[in-house]
């Protein structure tokens, strides 16, 4: 029984990889003055963060994240991102379609 459960898990992992069954989002972040570098450094230590970049415009940092589902991204934002010192406000945009 144990071996068949492992086979099922491996098959599911291969299917997810093949069809990229993950959820991606971009998190736009406003930081306190002079805090962008510190925020990017803290974000970069989070495994779900694929990229964190300082940008120009209304937001200071844009982060690309990948997770298994919407709930996991919600938890990531509320428990990990919002707790970083220097973050004033965030806006999360989920990717609907990938090219």
Buried (B, 14 or more C-beta within 10 A) or exposed (E): EEEEEEEEEEEEEEEEEEEEEBBBBBBBBBBEEEBBEBBBEBBEEBEBBEEBEBEEEEBBBBBBBBBEEEEBBEEBBEEBBEEBEBBEEBEBEEEEEEE
